[in-house]
Structures are given as C-alpha cells and as structure tokens.
Amino acid sequence: MSFFDIFKINKFKDQIATLQQSNNELNEKLSSLGAHDYFAVQEQIKQLKASHESMLQQFDALSHNASELADKNQKSEKQLATNQKKLGRIKSLYKQIDNVIANYTNLQLDYGDCRLPQSDLDEAELLSPSITLKLHCMDVKDLRKAYRDNEKLILKLLDQYSSRYTTKANKTIYNLMVIALRSELQNILYNLKYEKLDTSVNAVKSVTQKYMKLACEGNQNIAGTMTKFICEIEYLFINAVKIEYNYYVKKEQARQEQLAIKEQMRQEAEERKALAAERAKIEKEEEKYKNELTKLNEQLSDTSNTAEADALRQRILDLEAQLSDVVVKKDEITKLQNGKAGNVYIISNLGSFGENIFKIGMTRRQDPQDRINELGNASVPFKFDVHSFIFSDDAVSLEGKLHEMLNDKRVNKVNLRKEFFQTTIDELEQLVTEIEPTAEFNRTMLAEEFRQSQSSDSVYTSNFSFDLDDEE
C-alpha cells in the first residue's frame, strides 16, 4: 500500500456505508413488495411439483396393480362358478345314488361305510347351496331359471340312459317308460296346490315305483339299470315338484299382494273422501265463528253500556276459544290429508282368532275407531278390542317398523298384507313403550260379546215389548 492509499481508506469506507444503506433500502422495498414470501412460495411450489410427480408415479403403479388384481379376481370368480357347478353336479349325483341305495337295494348294512360324513355334506352345501335349499328366498324369475336348470339335468339323464339300451325291445321299453313318467310328472304338477306338496312328492315316489315294477317284471335283464334310472329320475322329479310348488306360492303371493294393494287404495280413497267432507264441514263452522266474532266486535265498538260491553267481551272470548278448537281440528285433518300422518292401531279378537293373535294396522281416519268398527263388521263374529292407538306424523313408517320387529311371528307367511301376528300382550306392550312412551296401552281383552255368548245357551234378541200393565 502506498502513502496516498491511506488517504483513500476513508473514501472507501464512505462508499461501503452508502452501499450498505442502499442495500438495506432495497431489502426493505423487497420486503414491502413480498419478494421474500414470493421466493418462499416458489420454493414450496417446486417441492410440491416434485412430490406430485412422485405421487403420479405411485398412482400409475397402483393402477397397474389394481388392473392386474381385477383380472385375477375375474378369473377367480369364473373358476369359482365353474367349481360350484361341478360340485353341484357331484352333489346331485351323490344324492341320486344315495336315494337308490337307501330305498331300492338291500345294502343298508354295508352302506354306512360308503356315506360321506355329515360335516363334509354341510361344508358342500355352504360352498354350493342346493336348489331346494334356496327356494324360499327366490323370486319368480329365479324359480323359473331353477326349473329350467333342473329340466336340463333331467334331459341329460335321459340321454345318458338312452344310449345304454341297444336292443329294439329294451329301447322301446325305455322310451315308453320315459313318455309315461314325463306325462305323470306333468299331471302331478298340474294338480299341485298349496296344501298338496307332501301329497305330490309321495305321488312322484308312487309313480316311479309303479313303473319300475312294470319295467323290471317285463324284462329282468334291464332290472338293474332301470332301477338305478328310476331312482335318479325320481330325485330330479321331486326337485321339479318342489320348485313348481314354490313358484305357485310366489305367484299366489304376488296376486294376493295386488289384491291387497287395490283394497288399500280403495280404503285410502274412502278415507280421503271422508277427510275432505270433514274438512269442508269444519271450514263452514270456522266461517260461522269468524262471522259471529266480526258481528260482536262491531257491536262492542258501537255500545257505550259498560255491562253490555262486558257481556260482549265475555261472549267474544268464548267464541275465540271454540274457534281455536276448530282450527286445531282443521290442522289435524290437514296432516291426515298429507298422506303420512295417521294412527297405528293394535287390536285383538279373542272370539274370532284366539288369545295371542293381534292385528297391527294403520288408518288415516280422523276417528280411528271408525276403521276398527269397519273391521268388526259381518266378516267376523265378534267386535275387535283396541289395545292401543299410536298417532304419528309418519304412520306408514311406524307401522312398517312394528311389522319388521314382529316379522318372524306372522300368522300368514305368504301374503304379507295380512297384518296378523302371533305374540303376547306383554311383548306388544314393551314394543309400544319403546317406540312411543306417551302412547296409552290397554292390556285387557274385553271380548264382551264373546264372553256373553259363552256364558249363555240362549240366543239374545233385539225384540223388546214394553207392557204398560207390568209398569202399573
């Protein structure tokens, strides 16, 4: 450093101070403009973009794995369905052979060692339920499909045994046997009714035994194969009868359901008509009260007599109270006309149905007792006893809830519109208390007419003559 540079140091320090001050001012301006936040946000954006790219890569990998798993699942489901069908055919064949040996041979003593354990059979039912085990939960469409599947098994069995008979005589016997058995089955199915399931099953067994005897007596050479064929076809015929019976029940249930819906629509139309008439009547009554109140208010404004004014005021108060009652009735009718509000009733008829049979229904009538009186008309010998009226803004849902809670205790398990349940008065009281604690519940079965009828051998008469001489 030269001698003259010493004199420049102060100048350099001044320049440095000036630059630092300028730098501080610029930093303050950048801070006021949010530059530091901008750079921080840019850095966060850069990090988020990198994270987003990583997540996209992971998502693509997961999507690819999901697609592979979906393909594997689809293949597994197809394989499962195929195995279930195979298992079903094996079970069907096992049951056919079991039916042959158990009913038409003398191998019962040695047969026990050949039978599958019950645990294996139960496990097979879980893996591939038999058609007959699922009939009760099938709809009409599924039952038709089950019948067609069973028919395919019958045709397959017929083709299988048809190829076993080579001589013309044996083939003729077999063909006549098939024609006769098919005709007998159609006749049994045609005569199938509600109460005739067991009768029809026994008819199938009787027919197969009869034709087996005829065929075996006609030609002993085919007795063995014919016996096995008859027993296998018998099992499938019984299946056909059971499927057709459930189809008949479901069809009848649907028909009864439609009839019940029409009856309910008729009742609802009558209830709406009655409510409309009652509403018109109440509106006229309301109009009368309003007109009378207007008249009395005018008289009150014109009178100067204190006693007369007090009497008018009292009369106005009485009319306003009566008008309030009318308005409340009008509101109740309006709720009933909305379609949901109504009364759920619990009734019994000891003389007609017994001690533990109750009907749980719903009505939108303003006076629910009118509906009970209608139910106790000439269709039943005695009047119904009311145990509870439960008013609800959504009576339909309340009725459905009670029906669901007592579903396993229905008397009619086919037509669910028949709202009778076999239960106890204690259980019903507990249900009502849980659902609507404020609802009244009457435990007593009065059954007045029934008890009077039981206590007397004489027939009561409405003919009554009043004798004046007796009175004197």
C-alpha positions in Angstrom: 0.0 0.0 0.0 1.3 3.4 -1.0 1.3 6.5 1.1 -1.5 8.0 -0.9 -3.8 4.9 -0.5 -4.0 5.7 3.2 -6.0 8.9 2.4 -8.4 6.8 0.2 -9.4 4.4 3.0 -11.9 6.9 4.5 -13.4 7.4 1.0 -13.8 3.6 0.6 -15.5 3.4 4.0 -17.9 6.1 3.0 -18.7 4.2 -0.2 -19.2 0.9 1.7 -21.6 2.6 4.1 -23.5 4.2 1.3 -23.8 0.8 -0.5 -24.9 -0.9 2.8 -27.6 1.7 3.3 -28.7 1.3 -0.3 -28.8 -2.4 0.1 -30.9 -2.1 3.3 -33.3 0.2 1.5 -33.7 -2.3 -1.4 -34.3 -5.2 1.1 -37.0 -3.1 2.8 -38.6 -2.4 -0.5 -38.5 -6.1 -1.5 -40.0 -7.0 1.9 -42.8 -4.5 1.4 -43.4 -5.9 -2.0 -43.5 -9.5 -0.6 -40.5 -10.7 -2.5 -39.3 -12.9 0.3 -42.7 -14.6 0.5 -42.7 -15.0 -3.3 -39.3 -16.8 -3.3 -40.5 -19.0 -0.4 -43.7 -19.8 -2.2 -41.8 -20.6 -5.4 -39.6 -23.0 -3.4 -42.7 -24.7 -2.0 -44.2 -24.9 -5.4 -41.1 -26.6 -6.7 -41.2 -29.1 -3.8 -44.9 -29.8 -4.4 -44.3 -30.4 -8.1 -41.7 -32.9 -7.2 -44.0 -34.6 -4.7 -46.8 -34.5 -7.3 -44.7 -36.3 -9.8 -43.7 -38.9 -7.3 -47.4 -39.5 -6.3 -48.4 -39.8 -10.0 -45.8 -42.4 -10.5 -47.0 -44.3 -7.4 -50.6 -43.9 -8.7 -49.7 -45.4 -12.1 -48.0 -48.3 -10.3 -51.1 -48.8 -8.1 -53.5 -48.6 -11.1 -51.4 -51.2 -12.9 -51.5 -53.5 -9.8 -55.3 -52.9 -9.4 -55.9 -53.8 -13.1 -53.9 -57.0 -12.6 -55.8 -57.8 -9.4 -59.1 -57.1 -11.2 -58.2 -59.6 -14.0 -57.1 -62.2 -11.4 -60.3 -61.6 -9.5 -62.4 -62.1 -12.6 -60.6 -65.3 -13.5 -61.0 -66.5 -9.9 -64.8 -65.7 -9.9 -65.2 -67.7 -13.2 -63.2 -70.6 -11.8 -65.3 -70.4 -8.6 -68.5 -70.5 -10.6 -67.2 -73.5 -12.6 -66.2 -75.3 -9.5 -69.6 -74.6 -7.8 -71.3 -76.1 -10.8 -69.1 -79.1 -10.7 -69.7 -79.5 -7.0 -73.4 -79.1 -7.6 -73.5 -81.9 -10.2 -71.4 -84.1 -7.9 -73.8 -83.5 -5.0 -76.8 -84.2 -7.2 -75.3 -87.4 -8.4 -74.4 -88.4 -4.8 -78.0 -87.7 -3.7 -79.4 -89.7 -6.6 -77.2 -92.7 -5.8 -78.0 -92.3 -2.1 -81.7 -92.4 -2.9 -81.2 -95.6 -5.0 -79.2 -97.4 -2.3 -81.4 -96.3 0.6 -84.7 -97.1 -0.9 -84.3 -99.7 -3.6 -81.5 -102.0 -2.6 -80.5 -104.3 0.3 -77.1 -102.7 1.0 -78.1 -100.8 4.1 -75.8 -102.8 6.4 -72.6 -102.1 4.4 -73.7 -98.8 3.1 -72.8 -96.8 6.2 -69.1 -97.0 5.4 -69.6 -95.5 2.0 -71.5 -92.5 3.1 -69.9 -89.1 3.3 -69.6 -87.6 6.8 -72.4 -85.0 7.6 -69.7 -82.4 8.2 -68.5 -82.8 4.6 -72.1 -82.6 3.3 -72.7 -79.4 5.3 -69.5 -77.8 4.0 -70.5 -78.7 0.4 -73.9 -77.0 1.0 -72.1 -73.9 2.1 -69.8 -73.9 -1.0 -72.6 -74.7 -3.4 -76.2 -74.5 -1.9 -78.7 -76.9 -3.4 -81.6 -75.5 -5.4 -84.1 -76.8 -2.9 -82.4 -75.1 0.0 -82.7 -71.6 -1.7 -86.3 -71.9 -3.0 -87.9 -69.9 -0.1 -85.8 -66.8 -0.9 -86.0 -66.9 -4.7 -88.3 -64.7 -6.7 -90.5 -65.8 -9.6 -87.8 -65.2 -12.2 -85.1 -67.2 -10.3 -87.6 -70.1 -9.7 -88.2 -70.3 -13.5 -84.4 -70.4 -14.0 -84.1 -73.1 -11.3 -86.8 -75.1 -13.0 -85.0 -74.9 -16.4 -81.7 -75.9 -14.8 -83.4 -78.9 -13.2 -85.0 -79.8 -16.6 -81.6 -79.7 -18.2 -80.4 -82.3 -15.6 -83.4 -84.5 -16.5 -82.7 -84.3 -20.2 -79.1 -85.1 -19.6 -80.0 -88.1 -17.5 -82.5 -89.3 -20.2 -79.8 -89.0 -22.9 -77.3 -90.8 -20.7 -79.5 -93.9 -20.1 -80.9 -93.9 -23.7 -77.5 -94.9 -25.0 -77.3 -97.9 -22.7 -80.1 -99.8 -24.4 -79.1 -101.3 -27.7 -81.7 -103.9 -28.5 -85.0 -102.8 -30.0 -87.1 -104.3 -27.3 -85.2 -102.7 -24.4 -85.1 -99.4 -26.2 -88.8 -99.5 -26.7 -89.4 -100.3 -23.0 -87.2 -97.4 -22.0 -88.8 -94.9 -24.4 -92.3 -95.9 -23.2 -91.1 -95.5 -19.6 -89.8 -92.0 -20.3 -93.1 -90.9 -22.0 -95.1 -92.3 -19.2 -93.0 -90.7 -16.5 -93.0 -87.3 -18.2 -96.8 -87.4 -18.5 -97.2 -88.4 -14.9 -95.0 -85.6 -13.8 -96.9 -83.0 -15.8 -100.2 -84.4 -14.3 -98.7 -84.1 -10.8 -97.5 -80.5 -11.4 -100.9 -79.5 -12.9 -102.7 -80.6 -9.7 -100.2 -79.0 -7.4 -101.8 -76.7 -4.8 -100.9 -75.0 -1.5 -101.7 -77.9 0.8 -100.5 -80.7 -1.6 -96.7 -80.5 -1.6 -96.2 -83.7 0.5 -99.0 -85.4 -1.4 -97.3 -84.5 -4.7 -93.9 -85.7 -3.5 -95.5 -89.0 -2.4 -97.3 -89.2 -5.8 -93.9 -89.0 -7.6 -92.5 -91.8 -5.4 -95.6 -93.9 -6.0 -95.5 -93.4 -9.8 -91.7 -94.2 -10.1 -92.1 -97.4 -8.0 -95.1 -98.5 -10.1 -93.3 -98.0 -13.4 -90.1 -99.6 -12.1 -92.0 -102.7 -11.1 -93.7 -102.9 -14.6 -90.4 -102.5 -16.4 -88.5 -104.9 -14.3 -91.2 -107.6 -14.5 -91.3 -107.2 -18.3 -87.6 -107.8 -18.7 -85.3 -108.9 -15.9 -82.2 -108.2 -18.0 -82.7 -104.5 -17.6 -83.8 -104.5 -14.0 -80.5 -103.2 -12.6 -80.1 -100.2 -14.9 -83.8 -99.5 -14.9 -83.8 -99.4 -11.0 -80.9 -97.0 -11.0 -82.5 -94.8 -13.7 -85.9 -94.7 -11.9 -84.3 -93.7 -8.6 -82.1 -91.0 -10.2 -85.1 -89.6 -12.2 -87.2 -89.7 -9.0 -84.8 -87.3 -7.2 -85.0 -84.8 -10.1 -88.8 -85.1 -10.4 -89.1 -84.3 -6.7 -86.9 -81.3 -7.3 -89.2 -80.2 -10.1 -92.3 -80.6 -7.8 -90.7 -78.5 -5.0 -89.6 -75.8 -7.4 -93.0 -75.6 -9.1 -94.7 -75.5 -5.6 -92.6 -72.5 -4.6 -93.3 -70.9 -7.9 -97.0 -71.4 -7.4 -96.7 -69.9 -3.8 -94.8 -66.9 -5.1 -97.3 -66.3 -7.9 -100.2 -66.6 -5.4 -98.4 -64.3 -3.1 -98.0 -61.7 -5.8 -101.7 -62.0 -6.7 -102.7 -61.5 -3.1 -100.3 -58.6 -2.9 -102.0 -56.9 -5.8 -105.5 -57.5 -4.4 -104.3 -56.1 -1.0 -102.9 -53.0 -2.8 -106.2 -52.4 -4.6 -108.1 -52.8 -1.3 -105.7 -50.4 0.4 -106.1 -47.9 -2.5 -109.9 -48.2 -2.1 -109.7 -47.6 1.6 -107.4 -44.7 1.2 -109.7 -43.2 -1.4 -112.6 -43.5 1.0 -110.5 -42.0 3.8 -109.5 -39.1 1.6 -113.2 -38.5 0.7 -114.3 -38.6 4.3 -111.5 -36.2 5.3 -112.4 -33.8 2.5 -116.0 -33.9 3.7 -115.0 -33.3 7.3 -112.7 -30.5 6.3 -115.4 -28.8 4.4 -117.7 -29.1 7.4 -115.1 -27.6 9.7 -114.3 -24.8 7.4 -118.0 -23.9 7.3 -118.1 -24.0 11.1 -114.9 -21.8 11.2 -116.5 -19.3 8.9 -119.6 -19.1 11.1 -117.4 -18.4 14.2 -115.5 -15.7 12.3 -118.7 -14.0 11.1 -120.1 -14.0 14.6 -116.9 -12.6 16.0 -116.9 -9.8 13.4 -120.5 -9.0 14.3 -119.8 -9.0 18.1 -116.7 -6.8 17.6 -118.8 -4.3 15.7 -121.4 -4.3 18.4 -118.7 -3.8 21.0 -117.3 -0.7 19.2 -120.8 0.8 19.0 -122.0 0.2 22.5 -121.4 2.6 25.4 -123.1 0.5 28.0 -120.4 -1.0 30.4 -122.5 -4.0 31.4 -123.3 -4.8 27.8 -119.7 -4.3 26.7 -118.5 -6.8 29.4 -121.1 -9.3 28.2 -119.9 -8.9 24.6 -116.3 -9.3 25.6 -117.1 -12.5 27.5 -119.0 -13.8 24.5 -116.1 -13.0 22.2 -113.6 -14.9 24.5 -115.9 -17.9 24.5 -116.2 -17.9 20.7 -112.4 -17.4 20.2 -111.8 -20.5 22.4 -114.3 -22.5 20.3 -112.7 -21.2 17.2 -109.3 -22.3 18.4 -110.6 -25.8 18.9 -112.0 -25.8 15.3 -108.6 -24.6 14.0 -106.8 -27.4 15.8 -109.2 -30.0 14.2 -108.6 -28.4 10.9 -104.8 -28.7 11.3 -105.2 -32.4 12.3 -107.2 -33.1 9.1 -104.6 -31.3 7.1 -101.9 -33.6 8.5 -104.0 -36.6 7.8 -104.6 -35.5 4.2 -100.8 -35.2 3.6 -100.7 -39.0 3.3 -98.3 -39.9 6.1 -99.9 -38.8 9.3 -102.3 -41.3 10.9 -102.9 -43.8 13.7 -101.3 -47.2 14.1 -103.7 -49.5 15.9 -103.2 -52.7 17.8 -106.3 -54.8 18.1 -107.4 -58.3 19.0 -110.4 -60.5 18.6 -110.4 -63.3 21.2 -113.6 -65.0 20.0 -112.5 -65.0 16.3 -108.8 -65.7 16.4 -107.8 -66.7 19.9 -105.8 -65.3 22.8 -102.4 -64.5 21.3 -103.4 -63.3 17.8 -103.2 -59.5 17.2 -103.7 -57.3 14.2 -101.4 -54.3 13.7 -102.5 -51.8 11.0 -102.7 -48.2 10.1 -105.6 -45.8 9.3 -105.8 -42.1 8.3 -109.3 -41.7 9.6 -109.8 -38.7 11.8 -111.5 -41.0 14.3 -109.5 -44.3 14.1 -112.3 -46.1 15.9 -114.4 -45.9 12.7 -111.9 -48.2 11.0 -111.9 -50.7 13.9 -115.7 -50.7 13.7 -115.5 -51.4 10.0 -113.1 -54.3 10.5 -115.5 -55.8 13.1 -118.4 -56.0 10.6 -120.1 -59.1 9.3 -116.8 -60.7 8.2 -116.0 -61.7 11.8 -118.4 -63.0 14.5 -117.3 -60.5 17.2 -116.1 -57.0 17.6 -112.4 -56.1 17.9 -110.8 -54.9 21.2 -108.4 -51.9 20.9 -105.2 -52.1 22.8 -103.5 -49.0 21.5 -103.8 -46.1 19.1 -100.5 -44.5 18.3 -100.6 -41.2 16.4 -97.6 -40.5 14.2 -96.7 -37.9 11.6 -95.3 -40.8 9.6 -97.7 -43.7 10.4 -96.6 -45.7 7.4 -93.0 -45.9 8.7 -94.2 -46.6 12.2 -96.4 -49.5 11.0 -93.6 -50.9 8.9 -91.2 -50.8 11.9 -93.6 -52.7 14.1 -94.2 -55.3 11.3 -90.4 -55.7 10.8 -89.9 -56.3 14.5 -92.6 -59.0 14.6 -91.9 -60.4 11.1 -91.0 -63.9 12.3 -94.3 -64.1 14.2 -96.6 -63.5 11.2 -99.6 -65.8 11.0 -99.8 -65.6 7.2 -96.2 -66.0 5.9 -97.3 -65.9 2.2 -99.5 -62.8 2.0 -97.7 -60.1 4.0 -100.6 -57.7 3.6 -102.4 -59.9 6.2 -101.3 -58.0 9.3 -101.9 -60.7 12.0 -99.2 -61.7 14.4 -99.0 -64.4 17.0 -97.4 -62.9 20.0 -98.2 -61.9 23.6 -99.7 -58.9 25.2 -96.5 -58.4 27.3 -94.3 -58.2 24.2 -96.6 -55.8 22.4 -96.8 -53.5 25.5 -93.0 -53.5 25.6 -92.7 -52.6 21.9 -95.2 -49.8 22.2 -93.4 -48.4 25.3 -90.1 -48.4 23.5 -91.4 -46.8 20.3 -93.8 -44.3 21.8 -93.6 -44.0 25.6 -96.5 -41.5 25.7 -99.0 -43.8 23.9 -101.6 -45.5 26.0 -101.8 -49.3 26.1 -104.7 -51.3 27.3 -103.8 -54.9 28.3 -107.4 -56.0 28.8 -109.2 -58.2 26.3 -112.8 -57.3 26.9 -114.3 -59.5 24.3 -117.8 -58.6 25.7 -119.9 -60.2 23.0 -117.7 -63.4 23.0 -117.9 -63.8 26.8 -121.6 -63.1 26.9 -122.1 -65.7 24.1 -120.0 -68.2 26.1 -121.9 -67.6 29.3 -125.4 -68.3 27.9 -127.0 -71.0 25.9 -129.9 -68.7 24.9 -129.8 -66.5 21.9 -130.1 -62.8 22.7 -132.8 -61.0 20.7 -133.4 -57.3 19.9 -137.2 -57.7 20.1 -138.5 -55.9 23.2 -142.0 -55.1 24.1 -142.9 -52.7 26.9 -146.0 -53.7 28.8 -147.8 -50.8 30.5 -149.7 -53.2 32.8 -146.4 -54.5 34.2 -145.3 -51.0 34.8 -148.5 -50.2 36.7 
